[in-house]
């Protein structure tokens, strides 16, 4: 069964990140907060596409749902 830590590792191994949090305990549905400089200048759809790309075929086979909040480092530092 896929764990939240597995998903976190997959994201971090393919996408340069300053911060990643992943939650989920059923092995198929996860929620993530991802902070990366790669998101700068990109809209939310483009940011999410980068995350999906980092997970590759796992999004089709192992992960049934991933809700995420993507932020640049500046947005992360300024969040209240």
mmCIF file of the N, C-alpha and C atoms, coordinates in Angstrom:
data_MODEL
# 
_entry.id   MODEL 
# 
loop_
_atom_site.group_PDB 
_atom_site.id 
_atom_site.type_symbol 
_atom_site.label_atom_id 
_atom_site.label_alt_id 
_atom_site.label_comp_id 
_atom_site.label_asym_id 
_atom_site.label_entity_id 
_atom_site.label_seq_id 
_atom_site.pdbx_PDB_ins_code 
_atom_site.Cartn_x 
_atom_site.Cartn_y 
_atom_site.Cartn_z 
_atom_site.occupancy 
_atom_site.B_iso_or_equiv 
_atom_site.pdbx_formal_charge 
_atom_site.auth_seq_id 
_atom_site.auth_comp_id 
_atom_site.auth_asym_id 
_atom_site.auth_atom_id 
_atom_site.pdbx_PDB_model_num 
ATOM 1   N N  . UNK A 1 1  ? 0.845  -1.194 0.000   1.00 0.00 ? 1  UNK A N  1 
ATOM 2   C CA . UNK A 1 1  ? 0.000  0.000  0.000   1.00 0.00 ? 1  UNK A CA 1 
ATOM 3   C C  . UNK A 1 1  ? 0.882  1.245  0.000   1.00 0.00 ? 1  UNK A C  1 
ATOM 4   N N  . UNK A 1 2  ? 0.509  2.201  -0.798  1.00 0.00 ? 2  UNK A N  1 
ATOM 5   C CA . UNK A 1 2  ? 1.216  3.467  -0.907  1.00 0.00 ? 2  UNK A CA 1 
ATOM 6   C C  . UNK A 1 2  ? 0.978  4.304  0.347   1.00 0.00 ? 2  UNK A C  1 
ATOM 7   N N  . UNK A 1 3  ? 2.037  4.911  0.866   1.00 0.00 ? 3  UNK A N  1 
ATOM 8   C CA . UNK A 1 3  ? 1.910  5.753  2.055   1.00 0.00 ? 3  UNK A CA 1 
ATOM 9   C C  . UNK A 1 3  ? 2.123  7.225  1.675   1.00 0.00 ? 3  UNK A C  1 
ATOM 10  N N  . UNK A 1 4  ? 1.730  8.114  2.584   1.00 0.00 ? 4  UNK A N  1 
ATOM 11  C CA . UNK A 1 4  ? 1.950  9.546  2.374   1.00 0.00 ? 4  UNK A CA 1 
ATOM 12  C C  . UNK A 1 4  ? 3.445  9.829  2.231   1.00 0.00 ? 4  UNK A C  1 
ATOM 13  N N  . UNK A 1 5  ? 4.257  9.107  2.991   1.00 0.00 ? 5  UNK A N  1 
ATOM 14  C CA . UNK A 1 5  ? 5.707  9.294  2.901   1.00 0.00 ? 5  UNK A CA 1 
ATOM 15  C C  . UNK A 1 5  ? 6.236  8.872  1.531   1.00 0.00 ? 5  UNK A C  1 
ATOM 16  N N  . UNK A 1 6  ? 5.669  7.804  0.947   1.00 0.00 ? 6  UNK A N  1 
ATOM 17  C CA . UNK A 1 6  ? 6.060  7.392  -0.404  1.00 0.00 ? 6  UNK A CA 1 
ATOM 18  C C  . UNK A 1 6  ? 5.779  8.512  -1.394  1.00 0.00 ? 6  UNK A C  1 
ATOM 19  N N  . UNK A 1 7  ? 4.579  9.080  -1.317  1.00 0.00 ? 7  UNK A N  1 
ATOM 20  C CA . UNK A 1 7  ? 4.190  10.148 -2.242  1.00 0.00 ? 7  UNK A CA 1 
ATOM 21  C C  . UNK A 1 7  ? 5.114  11.348 -2.067  1.00 0.00 ? 7  UNK A C  1 
ATOM 22  N N  . UNK A 1 8  ? 5.426  11.700 -0.848  1.00 0.00 ? 8  UNK A N  1 
ATOM 23  C CA . UNK A 1 8  ? 6.343  12.806 -0.557  1.00 0.00 ? 8  UNK A CA 1 
ATOM 24  C C  . UNK A 1 8  ? 7.704  12.546 -1.201  1.00 0.00 ? 8  UNK A C  1 
ATOM 25  N N  . UNK A 1 9  ? 8.211  11.339 -1.042  1.00 0.00 ? 9  UNK A N  1 
ATOM 26  C CA . UNK A 1 9  ? 9.510  10.970 -1.622  1.00 0.00 ? 9  UNK A CA 1 
ATOM 27  C C  . UNK A 1 9  ? 9.480  11.041 -3.145  1.00 0.00 ? 9  UNK A C  1 
ATOM 28  N N  . UNK A 1 10 ? 8.405  10.560 -3.759  1.00 0.00 ? 10 UNK A N  1 
ATOM 29  C CA . UNK A 1 10 ? 8.285  10.610 -5.221  1.00 0.00 ? 10 UNK A CA 1 
ATOM 30  C C  . UNK A 1 10 ? 8.310  12.053 -5.720  1.00 0.00 ? 10 UNK A C  1 
ATOM 31  N N  . UNK A 1 11 ? 7.585  12.933 -5.042  1.00 0.00 ? 11 UNK A N  1 
ATOM 32  C CA . UNK A 1 11 ? 7.547  14.336 -5.454  1.00 0.00 ? 11 UNK A CA 1 
ATOM 33  C C  . UNK A 1 11 ? 8.925  14.966 -5.299  1.00 0.00 ? 11 UNK A C  1 
ATOM 34  N N  . UNK A 1 12 ? 9.536  14.760 -4.138  1.00 0.00 ? 12 UNK A N  1 
ATOM 35  C CA . UNK A 1 12 ? 10.849 15.374 -3.869  1.00 0.00 ? 12 UNK A CA 1 
ATOM 36  C C  . UNK A 1 12 ? 11.948 14.848 -4.787  1.00 0.00 ? 12 UNK A C  1 
ATOM 37  N N  . UNK A 1 13 ? 11.832 13.615 -5.249  1.00 0.00 ? 13 UNK A N  1 
ATOM 38  C CA . UNK A 1 13 ? 12.885 13.055 -6.092  1.00 0.00 ? 13 UNK A CA 1 
ATOM 39  C C  . UNK A 1 13 ? 12.833 13.584 -7.520  1.00 0.00 ? 13 UNK A C  1 
ATOM 40  N N  . UNK A 1 14 ? 11.685 14.125 -7.938  1.00 0.00 ? 14 UNK A N  1 
ATOM 41  C CA . UNK A 1 14 ? 11.554 14.590 -9.315  1.00 0.00 ? 14 UNK A CA 1 
ATOM 42  C C  . UNK A 1 14 ? 11.333 16.086 -9.465  1.00 0.00 ? 14 UNK A C  1 
ATOM 43  N N  . UNK A 1 15 ? 11.043 16.768 -8.351  1.00 0.00 ? 15 UNK A N  1 
ATOM 44  C CA . UNK A 1 15 ? 10.746 18.194 -8.407  1.00 0.00 ? 15 UNK A CA 1 
ATOM 45  C C  . UNK A 1 15 ? 11.510 18.895 -7.287  1.00 0.00 ? 15 UNK A C  1 
ATOM 46  N N  . UNK A 1 16 ? 12.372 19.864 -7.633  1.00 0.00 ? 16 UNK A N  1 
ATOM 47  C CA . UNK A 1 16 ? 13.093 20.585 -6.574  1.00 0.00 ? 16 UNK A CA 1 
ATOM 48  C C  . UNK A 1 16 ? 12.102 21.318 -5.668  1.00 0.00 ? 16 UNK A C  1 
ATOM 49  N N  . UNK A 1 17 ? 12.100 20.956 -4.400  1.00 0.00 ? 17 UNK A N  1 
ATOM 50  C CA . UNK A 1 17 ? 11.130 21.520 -3.456  1.00 0.00 ? 17 UNK A CA 1 
ATOM 51  C C  . UNK A 1 17 ? 11.833 22.073 -2.222  1.00 0.00 ? 17 UNK A C  1 
ATOM 52  N N  . UNK A 1 18 ? 11.273 23.146 -1.702  1.00 0.00 ? 18 UNK A N  1 
ATOM 53  C CA . UNK A 1 18 ? 11.744 23.705 -0.448  1.00 0.00 ? 18 UNK A CA 1 
ATOM 54  C C  . UNK A 1 18 ? 10.998 23.093 0.730   1.00 0.00 ? 18 UNK A C  1 
ATOM 55  N N  . UNK A 1 19 ? 9.762  22.647 0.459   1.00 0.00 ? 19 UNK A N  1 
ATOM 56  C CA . UNK A 1 19 ? 8.936  22.087 1.530   1.00 0.00 ? 19 UNK A CA 1 
ATOM 57  C C  . UNK A 1 19 ? 7.858  21.204 0.897   1.00 0.00 ? 19 UNK A C  1 
ATOM 58  N N  . UNK A 1 20 ? 7.635  20.029 1.494   1.00 0.00 ? 20 UNK A N  1 
ATOM 59  C CA . UNK A 1 20 ? 6.564  19.140 1.042   1.00 0.00 ? 20 UNK A CA 1 
ATOM 60  C C  . UNK A 1 20 ? 5.918  18.500 2.264   1.00 0.00 ? 20 UNK A C  1 
ATOM 61  N N  . UNK A 1 21 ? 4.605  18.570 2.322   1.00 0.00 ? 21 UNK A N  1 
ATOM 62  C CA . UNK A 1 21 ? 3.826  17.855 3.341   1.00 0.00 ? 21 UNK A CA 1 
ATOM 63  C C  . UNK A 1 21 ? 2.794  17.023 2.599   1.00 0.00 ? 21 UNK A C  1 
ATOM 64  N N  . UNK A 1 22 ? 2.672  15.758 2.962   1.00 0.00 ? 22 UNK A N  1 
ATOM 65  C CA . UNK A 1 22 ? 1.654  14.907 2.348   1.00 0.00 ? 22 UNK A CA 1 
ATOM 66  C C  . UNK A 1 22 ? 0.921  14.168 3.459   1.00 0.00 ? 22 UNK A C  1 
ATOM 67  N N  . UNK A 1 23 ? -0.391 14.160 3.363   1.00 0.00 ? 23 UNK A N  1 
ATOM 68  C CA . UNK A 1 23 ? -1.227 13.428 4.317   1.00 0.00 ? 23 UNK A CA 1 
ATOM 69  C C  . UNK A 1 23 ? -2.125 12.476 3.549   1.00 0.00 ? 23 UNK A C  1 
ATOM 70  N N  . UNK A 1 24 ? -2.500 11.404 4.197   1.00 0.00 ? 24 UNK A N  1 
ATOM 71  C CA . UNK A 1 24 ? -3.409 10.424 3.616   1.00 0.00 ? 24 UNK A CA 1 
ATOM 72  C C  . UNK A 1 24 ? -3.133 9.089  4.255   1.00 0.00 ? 24 UNK A C  1 
ATOM 73  N N  . UNK A 1 25 ? -4.185 8.354  4.590   1.00 0.00 ? 25 UNK A N  1 
ATOM 74  C CA . UNK A 1 25 ? -3.953 7.096  5.293   1.00 0.00 ? 25 UNK A CA 1 
ATOM 75  C C  . UNK A 1 25 ? -4.672 5.899  4.688   1.00 0.00 ? 25 UNK A C  1 
ATOM 76  N N  . UNK A 1 26 ? -5.306 6.102  3.514   1.00 0.00 ? 26 UNK A N  1 
ATOM 77  C CA . UNK A 1 26 ? -5.986 4.949  2.922   1.00 0.00 ? 26 UNK A CA 1 
ATOM 78  C C  . UNK A 1 26 ? -5.219 4.334  1.755   1.00 0.00 ? 26 UNK A C  1 
ATOM 79  N N  . UNK A 1 27 ? -4.050 4.913  1.422   1.00 0.00 ? 27 UNK A N  1 
ATOM 80  C CA . UNK A 1 27 ? -3.221 4.372  0.361   1.00 0.00 ? 27 UNK A CA 1 
ATOM 81  C C  . UNK A 1 27 ? -3.582 4.812  -1.041  1.00 0.00 ? 27 UNK A C  1 
ATOM 82  N N  . UNK A 1 28 ? -4.655 5.593  -1.192  1.00 0.00 ? 28 UNK A N  1 
ATOM 83  C CA . UNK A 1 28 ? -5.083 6.012  -2.530  1.00 0.00 ? 28 UNK A CA 1 
ATOM 84  C C  . UNK A 1 28 ? -5.446 7.485  -2.648  1.00 0.00 ? 28 UNK A C  1 
ATOM 85  N N  . UNK A 1 29 ? -5.807 8.127  -1.534  1.00 0.00 ? 29 UNK A N  1 
ATOM 86  C CA . UNK A 1 29 ? -6.254 9.518  -1.540  1.00 0.00 ? 29 UNK A CA 1 
ATOM 87  C C  . UNK A 1 29 ? -5.328 10.339 -0.645  1.00 0.00 ? 29 UNK A C  1 
ATOM 88  N N  . UNK A 1 30 ? -4.776 11.406 -1.225  1.00 0.00 ? 30 UNK A N  1 
ATOM 89  C CA . UNK A 1 30 ? -3.771 12.181 -0.506  1.00 0.00 ? 30 UNK A CA 1 
ATOM 90  C C  . UNK A 1 30 ? -4.024 13.681 -0.645  1.00 0.00 ? 30 UNK A C  1 
ATOM 91  N N  . UNK A 1 31 ? -3.493 14.427 0.308   1.00 0.00 ? 31 UNK A N  1 
ATOM 92  C CA . UNK A 1 31 ? -3.513 15.882 0.295   1.00 0.00 ? 31 UNK A CA 1 
ATOM 93  C C  . UNK A 1 31 ? -2.076 16.355 0.491   1.00 0.00 ? 31 UNK A C  1 
ATOM 94  N N  . UNK A 1 32 ? -1.630 17.317 -0.326  1.00 0.00 ? 32 UNK A N  1 
ATOM 95  C CA . UNK A 1 32 ? -0.241 17.769 -0.252  1.00 0.00 ? 32 UNK A CA 1 
ATOM 96  C C  . UNK A 1 32 ? -0.137 19.289 -0.267  1.00 0.00 ? 32 UNK A C  1 
ATOM 97  N N  . UNK A 1 33 ? 0.880  19.774 0.420   1.00 0.00 ? 33 UNK A N  1 
ATOM 98  C CA . UNK A 1 33 ? 1.311  21.165 0.330   1.00 0.00 ? 33 UNK A CA 1 
ATOM 99  C C  . UNK A 1 33 ? 2.725  21.097 -0.226  1.00 0.00 ? 33 UNK A C  1 
ATOM 100 N N  . UNK A 1 34 ? 2.945  21.786 -1.345  1.00 0.00 ? 34 UNK A N  1 
ATOM 101 C CA . UNK A 1 34 ? 4.232  21.699 -2.031  1.00 0.00 ? 34 UNK A CA 1 
ATOM 102 C C  . UNK A 1 34 ? 4.732  23.106 -2.307  1.00 0.00 ? 34 UNK A C  1 
ATOM 103 N N  . UNK A 1 35 ? 5.964  23.379 -1.878  1.00 0.00 ? 35 UNK A N  1 
ATOM 104 C CA . UNK A 1 35 ? 6.594  24.680 -2.079  1.00 0.00 ? 35 UNK A CA 1 
ATOM 105 C C  . UNK A 1 35 ? 7.809  24.480 -2.973  1.00 0.00 ? 35 UNK A C  1 
ATOM 106 N N  . UNK A 1 36 ? 7.834  25.178 -4.113  1.00 0.00 ? 36 UNK A N  1 
ATOM 107 C CA . UNK A 1 36 ? 8.938  25.016 -5.056  1.00 0.00 ? 36 UNK A CA 1 
ATOM 108 C C  . UNK A 1 36 ? 9.174  26.299 -5.846  1.00 0.00 ? 36 UNK A C  1 
ATOM 109 N N  . UNK A 1 37 ? 10.435 26.583 -6.118  1.00 0.00 ? 37 UNK A N  1 
ATOM 110 C CA . UNK A 1 37 ? 10.770 27.717 -6.988  1.00 0.00 ? 37 UNK A CA 1 
ATOM 111 C C  . UNK A 1 37 ? 10.313 27.449 -8.416  1.00 0.00 ? 37 UNK A C  1 
ATOM 112 N N  . UNK A 1 38 ? 10.090 26.181 -8.755  1.00 0.00 ? 38 UNK A N  1 
ATOM 113 C CA . UNK A 1 38 ? 9.641  25.814 -10.099 1.00 0.00 ? 38 UNK A CA 1 
ATOM 114 C C  . UNK A 1 38 ? 8.245  26.357 -10.404 1.00 0.00 ? 38 UNK A C  1 
ATOM 115 N N  . UNK A 1 39 ? 7.511  26.765 -9.375  1.00 0.00 ? 39 UNK A N  1 
ATOM 116 C CA . UNK A 1 39 ? 6.154  27.274 -9.562  1.00 0.00 ? 39 UNK A CA 1 
ATOM 117 C C  . UNK A 1 39 ? 6.121  28.757 -9.926  1.00 0.00 ? 39 UNK A C  1 
ATOM 118 N N  . UNK A 1 40 ? 7.248  29.449 -9.790  1.00 0.00 ? 40 UNK A N  1 
ATOM 119 C CA . UNK A 1 40 ? 7.283  30.888 -10.068 1.00 0.00 ? 40 UNK A CA 1 
ATOM 120 C C  . UNK A 1 40 ? 6.923  31.158 -11.527 1.00 0.00 ? 40 UNK A C  1 
ATOM 121 N N  . UNK A 1 41 ? 6.011  32.113 -11.723 1.00 0.00 ? 41 UNK A N  1 
ATOM 122 C CA . UNK A 1 41 ? 5.608  32.502 -13.063 1.00 0.00 ? 41 UNK A CA 1 
ATOM 123 C C  . UNK A 1 41 ? 4.616  31.557 -13.718 1.00 0.00 ? 41 UNK A C  1 
ATOM 124 N N  . UNK A 1 42 ? 4.162  30.542 -12.995 1.00 0.00 ? 42 UNK A N  1 
ATOM 125 C CA . UNK A 1 42 ? 3.219  29.578 -13.548 1.00 0.00 ? 42 UNK A CA 1 
ATOM 126 C C  . UNK A 1 42 ? 1.868  29.719 -12.850 1.00 0.00 ? 42 UNK A C  1 
ATOM 127 N N  . UNK A 1 43 ? 0.801  29.473 -13.602 1.00 0.00 ? 43 UNK A N  1 
ATOM 128 C CA . UNK A 1 43 ? -0.516 29.498 -12.976 1.00 0.00 ? 43 UNK A CA 1 
ATOM 129 C C  . UNK A 1 43 ? -0.741 28.186 -12.227 1.00 0.00 ? 43 UNK A C  1 
ATOM 130 N N  . UNK A 1 44 ? -1.852 28.107 -11.504 1.00 0.00 ? 44 UNK A N  1 
ATOM 131 C CA . UNK A 1 44 ? -2.105 26.945 -10.655 1.00 0.00 ? 44 UNK A CA 1 
ATOM 132 C C  . UNK A 1 44 ? -2.167 25.649 -11.461 1.00 0.00 ? 44 UNK A C  1 
ATOM 133 N N  . UNK A 1 45 ? -2.784 25.670 -12.629 1.00 0.00 ? 45 UNK A N  1 
ATOM 134 C CA . UNK A 1 45 ? -2.874 24.465 -13.455 1.00 0.00 ? 45 UNK A CA 1 
ATOM 135 C C  . UNK A 1 45 ? -1.477 23.998 -13.861 1.00 0.00 ? 45 UNK A C  1 
ATOM 136 N N  . UNK A 1 46 ? -0.639 24.923 -14.284 1.00 0.00 ? 46 UNK A N  1 
ATOM 137 C CA . UNK A 1 46 ? 0.729  24.570 -14.675 1.00 0.00 ? 46 UNK A CA 1 
ATOM 138 C C  . UNK A 1 46 ? 1.522  24.020 -13.488 1.00 0.00 ? 46 UNK A C  1 
ATOM 139 N N  . UNK A 1 47 ? 1.313  24.591 -12.307 1.00 0.00 ? 47 UNK A N  1 
ATOM 140 C CA . UNK A 1 47 ? 1.991  24.108 -11.104 1.00 0.00 ? 47 UNK A CA 1 
ATOM 141 C C  . UNK A 1 47 ? 1.556  22.673 -10.799 1.00 0.00 ? 47 UNK A C  1 
ATOM 142 N N  . UNK A 1 48 ? 0.267  22.419 -10.868 1.00 0.00 ? 48 UNK A N  1 
ATOM 143 C CA . UNK A 1 48 ? -0.241 21.081 -10.587 1.00 0.00 ? 48 UNK A CA 1 
ATOM 144 C C  . UNK A 1 48 ? 0.258  20.078 -11.631 1.00 0.00 ? 48 UNK A C  1 
ATOM 145 N N  . UNK A 1 49 ? 0.376  20.522 -12.876 1.00 0.00 ? 49 UNK A N  1 
ATOM 146 C CA . UNK A 1 49 ? 0.901  19.641 -13.919 1.00 0.00 ? 49 UNK A CA 1 
ATOM 147 C C  . UNK A 1 49 ? 2.339  19.224 -13.612 1.00 0.00 ? 49 UNK A C  1 
ATOM 148 N N  . UNK A 1 50 ? 3.130  20.125 -13.055 1.00 0.00 ? 50 UNK A N  1 
ATOM 149 C CA . UNK A 1 50 ? 4.501  19.770 -12.664 1.00 0.00 ? 50 UNK A CA 1 
ATOM 150 C C  . UNK A 1 50 ? 4.499  18.680 -11.595 1.00 0.00 ? 50 UNK A C  1 
ATOM 151 N N  . UNK A 1 51 ? 3.576  18.780 -10.651 1.00 0.00 ? 51 UNK A N  1 
ATOM 152 C CA . UNK A 1 51 ? 3.488  17.767 -9.592  1.00 0.00 ? 51 UNK A CA 1 
ATOM 153 C C  . UNK A 1 51 ? 3.037  16.436 -10.186 1.00 0.00 ? 51 UNK A C  1 
ATOM 154 N N  . UNK A 1 52 ? 2.011  16.466 -11.043 1.00 0.00 ? 52 UNK A N  1 
ATOM 155 C CA . UNK A 1 52 ? 1.540  15.232 -11.675 1.00 0.00 ? 52 UNK A CA 1 
ATOM 156 C C  . UNK A 1 52 ? 2.664  14.578 -12.474 1.00 0.00 ? 52 UNK A C  1 
ATOM 157 N N  . UNK A 1 53 ? 3.442  15.399 -13.170 1.00 0.00 ? 53 UNK A N  1 
ATOM 158 C CA . UNK A 1 53 ? 4.565  14.871 -13.956 1.00 0.00 ? 53 UNK A CA 1 
ATOM 159 C C  . UNK A 1 53 ? 5.578  14.196 -13.036 1.00 0.00 ? 53 UNK A C  1 
ATOM 160 N N  . UNK A 1 54 ? 5.810  14.771 -11.858 1.00 0.00 ? 54 UNK A N  1 
ATOM 161 C CA . UNK A 1 54 ? 6.774  14.172 -10.924 1.00 0.00 ? 54 UNK A CA 1 
ATOM 162 C C  . UNK A 1 54 ? 6.295  12.816 -10.412 1.00 0.00 ? 54 UNK A C  1 
ATOM 163 N N  . UNK A 1 55 ? 4.984  12.615 -10.404 1.00 0.00 ? 55 UNK A N  1 
ATOM 164 C CA . UNK A 1 55 ? 4.427  11.342 -9.937  1.00 0.00 ? 55 UNK A CA 1 
ATOM 165 C C  . UNK A 1 55 ? 4.258  10.335 -11.072 1.00 0.00 ? 55 UNK A C  1 
ATOM 166 N N  . UNK A 1 56 ? 4.287  10.815 -12.305 1.00 0.00 ? 56 UNK A N  1 
ATOM 167 C CA . UNK A 1 56 ? 4.240  9.930  -13.468 1.00 0.00 ? 56 UNK A CA 1 
ATOM 168 C C  . UNK A 1 56 ? 3.040  9.003  -13.484 1.00 0.00 ? 56 UNK A C  1 
ATOM 169 N N  . UNK A 1 57 ? 3.276  7.753  -13.837 1.00 0.00 ? 57 UNK A N  1 
ATOM 170 C CA . UNK A 1 57 ? 2.208  6.760  -13.961 1.00 0.00 ? 57 UNK A CA 1 
ATOM 171 C C  . UNK A 1 57 ? 1.547  6.418  -12.636 1.00 0.00 ? 57 UNK A C  1 
ATOM 172 N N  . UNK A 1 58 ? 2.160  6.792  -11.536 1.00 0.00 ? 58 UNK A N  1 
ATOM 173 C CA . UNK A 1 58 ? 1.542  6.524  -10.231 1.00 0.00 ? 58 UNK A CA 1 
ATOM 174 C C  . UNK A 1 58 ? 0.178  7.206  -10.117 1.00 0.00 ? 58 UNK A C  1 
ATOM 175 N N  . UNK A 1 59 ? 0.020  8.348  -10.822 1.00 0.00 ? 59 UNK A N  1 
ATOM 176 C CA . UNK A 1 59 ? -1.269 9.048  -10.795 1.00 0.00 ? 59 UNK A CA 1 
ATOM 177 C C  . UNK A 1 59 ? -2.347 8.236  -11.516 1.00 0.00 ? 59 UNK A C  1 
ATOM 178 N N  . UNK A 1 60 ? -1.968 7.382  -12.430 1.00 0.00 ? 60 UNK A N  1 
ATOM 179 C CA . UNK A 1 60 ? -2.933 6.572  -13.159 1.00 0.00 ? 60 UNK A CA 1 
ATOM 180 C C  . UNK A 1 60 ? -3.185 5.237  -12.466 1.00 0.00 ? 60 UNK A C  1 
ATOM 181 N N  . UNK A 1 61 ? -2.189 4.746  -11.748 1.00 0.00 ? 61 UNK A N  1 
ATOM 182 C CA . UNK A 1 61 ? -2.276 3.394  -11.216 1.00 0.00 ? 61 UNK A CA 1 
ATOM 183 C C  . UNK A 1 61 ? -2.483 3.336  -9.709  1.00 0.00 ? 61 UNK A C  1 
ATOM 184 N N  . UNK A 1 62 ? -1.651 4.035  -8.952  1.00 0.00 ? 62 UNK A N  1 
ATOM 185 C CA . UNK A 1 62 ? -1.660 3.879  -7.499  1.00 0.00 ? 62 UNK A CA 1 
ATOM 186 C C  . UNK A 1 62 ? -2.421 4.973  -6.760  1.00 0.00 ? 62 UNK A C  1 
ATOM 187 N N  . UNK A 1 63 ? -2.331 6.193  -7.257  1.00 0.00 ? 63 UNK A N  1 
ATOM 188 C CA . UNK A 1 63 ? -2.949 7.331  -6.571  1.00 0.00 ? 63 UNK A CA 1 
ATOM 189 C C  . UNK A 1 63 ? -4.275 7.640  -7.250  1.00 0.00 ? 63 UNK A C  1 
ATOM 190 N N  . UNK A 1 64 ? -5.362 7.536  -6.511  1.00 0.00 ? 64 UNK A N  1 
ATOM 191 C CA . UNK A 1 64 ? -6.683 7.783  -7.087  1.00 0.00 ? 64 UNK A CA 1 
ATOM 192 C C  . UNK A 1 64 ? -7.068 9.250  -6.985  1.00 0.00 ? 64 UNK A C  1 
ATOM 193 N N  . UNK A 1 65 ? -6.566 9.936  -5.945  1.00 0.00 ? 65 UNK A N  1 
ATOM 194 C CA . UNK A 1 65 ? -6.889 11.355 -5.778  1.00 0.00 ? 65 UNK A CA 1 
ATOM 195 C C  . UNK A 1 65 ? -5.751 12.052 -5.041  1.00 0.00 ? 65 UNK A C  1 
ATOM 196 N N  . UNK A 1 66 ? -5.402 13.227 -5.539  1.00 0.00 ? 66 UNK A N  1 
ATOM 197 C CA . UNK A 1 66 ? -4.388 14.051 -4.883  1.00 0.00 ? 66 UNK A CA 1 
ATOM 198 C C  . UNK A 1 66 ? -4.873 15.491 -4.918  1.00 0.00 ? 66 UNK A C  1 
ATOM 199 N N  . UNK A 1 67 ? -5.269 16.000 -3.764  1.00 0.00 ? 67 UNK A N  1 
ATOM 200 C CA . UNK A 1 67 ? -5.581 17.420 -3.686  1.00 0.00 ? 67 UNK A CA 1 
ATOM 201 C C  . UNK A 1 67 ? -4.306 18.108 -3.212  1.00 0.00 ? 67 UNK A C  1 
ATOM 202 N N  . UNK A 1 68 ? -4.039 19.253 -3.767  1.00 0.00 ? 68 UNK A N  1 
ATOM 203 C CA . UNK A 1 68 ? -2.776 19.900 -3.406  1.00 0.00 ? 68 UNK A CA 1 
ATOM 204 C C  . UNK A 1 68 ? -2.897 21.403 -3.375  1.00 0.00 ? 68 UNK A C  1 
ATOM 205 N N  . UNK A 1 69 ? -2.012 21.977 -2.577  1.00 0.00 ? 69 UNK A N  1 
ATOM 206 C CA . UNK A 1 69 ? -1.822 23.421 -2.535  1.00 0.00 ? 69 UNK A CA 1 
ATOM 207 C C  . UNK A 1 69 ? -0.377 23.639 -2.947  1.00 0.00 ? 69 UNK A C  1 
ATOM 208 N N  . UNK A 1 70 ? -0.177 24.376 -4.023  1.00 0.00 ? 70 UNK A N  1 
ATOM 209 C CA . UNK A 1 70 ? 1.168  24.646 -4.514  1.00 0.00 ? 70 UNK A CA 1 
ATOM 210 C C  . UNK A 1 70 ? 1.498  26.112 -4.272  1.00 0.00 ? 70 UNK A C  1 
ATOM 211 N N  . UNK A 1 71 ? 2.714  26.350 -3.793  1.00 0.00 ? 71 UNK A N  1 
ATOM 212 C CA . UNK A 1 71 ? 3.143  27.703 -3.447  1.00 0.00 ? 71 UNK A CA 1 
ATOM 213 C C  . UNK A 1 71 ? 4.587  27.930 -3.870  1.00 0.00 ? 71 UNK A C  1 
ATOM 214 N N  . UNK A 1 72 ? 4.908  29.175 -4.198  1.00 0.00 ? 72 UNK A N  1 
ATOM 215 C CA . UNK A 1 72 ? 6.301  29.552 -4.371  1.00 0.00 ? 72 UNK A CA 1 
ATOM 216 C C  . UNK A 1 72 ? 6.879  29.781 -2.974  1.00 0.00 ? 72 UNK A C  1 
ATOM 217 N N  . UNK A 1 73 ? 8.201  29.804 -2.836  1.00 0.00 ? 73 UNK A N  1 
ATOM 218 C CA . UNK A 1 73 ? 8.782  30.085 -1.513  1.00 0.00 ? 73 UNK A CA 1 
ATOM 219 C C  . UNK A 1 73 ? 8.310  31.414 -0.934  1.00 0.00 ? 73 UNK A C  1 
ATOM 220 N N  . UNK A 1 74 ? 8.142  32.421 -1.778  1.00 0.00 ? 74 UNK A N  1 
ATOM 221 C CA . UNK A 1 74 ? 7.678  33.729 -1.307  1.00 0.00 ? 74 UNK A CA 1 
ATOM 222 C C  . UNK A 1 74 ? 6.253  33.632 -0.760  1.00 0.00 ? 74 UNK A C  1 
ATOM 223 N N  . UNK A 1 75 ? 5.383  32.917 -1.467  1.00 0.00 ? 75 UNK A N  1 
ATOM 224 C CA . UNK A 1 75 ? 4.017  32.746 -1.002  1.00 0.00 ? 75 UNK A CA 1 
ATOM 225 C C  . UNK A 1 75 ? 3.993  31.967 0.325   1.00 0.00 ? 75 UNK A C  1 
ATOM 226 N N  . UNK A 1 76 ? 4.849  30.973 0.438   1.00 0.00 ? 76 UNK A N  1 
ATOM 227 C CA . UNK A 1 76 ? 4.926  30.163 1.656   1.00 0.00 ? 76 UNK A CA 1 
ATOM 228 C C  . UNK A 1 76 ? 5.358  31.023 2.854   1.00 0.00 ? 76 UNK A C  1 
ATOM 229 N N  . UNK A 1 77 ? 6.366  31.893 2.638   1.00 0.00 ? 77 UNK A N  1 
ATOM 230 C CA . UNK A 1 77 ? 6.865  32.740 3.715   1.00 0.00 ? 77 UNK A CA 1 
ATOM 231 C C  . UNK A 1 77 ? 5.817  33.765 4.126   1.00 0.00 ? 77 UNK A C  1 
ATOM 232 N N  . UNK A 1 78 ? 4.986  34.211 3.203   1.00 0.00 ? 78 UNK A N  1 
ATOM 233 C CA . UNK A 1 78 ? 4.008  35.270 3.487   1.00 0.00 ? 78 UNK A CA 1 
ATOM 234 C C  . UNK A 1 78 ? 2.645  34.742 3.888   1.00 0.00 ? 78 UNK A C  1 
ATOM 235 N N  . UNK A 1 79 ? 2.469  33.435 3.906   1.00 0.00 ? 79 UNK A N  1 
ATOM 236 C CA . UNK A 1 79 ? 1.134  32.918 4.269   1.00 0.00 ? 79 UNK A CA 1 
ATOM 237 C C  . UNK A 1 79 ? 0.890  33.135 5.755   1.00 0.00 ? 79 UNK A C  1 
ATOM 238 N N  . UNK A 1 80 ? -0.358 33.399 6.069   1.00 0.00 ? 80 UNK A N  1 
ATOM 239 C CA . UNK A 1 80 ? -0.661 33.678 7.474   1.00 0.00 ? 80 UNK A CA 1 
ATOM 240 C C  . UNK A 1 80 ? -1.313 32.501 8.145   1.00 0.00 ? 80 UNK A C  1 
# 
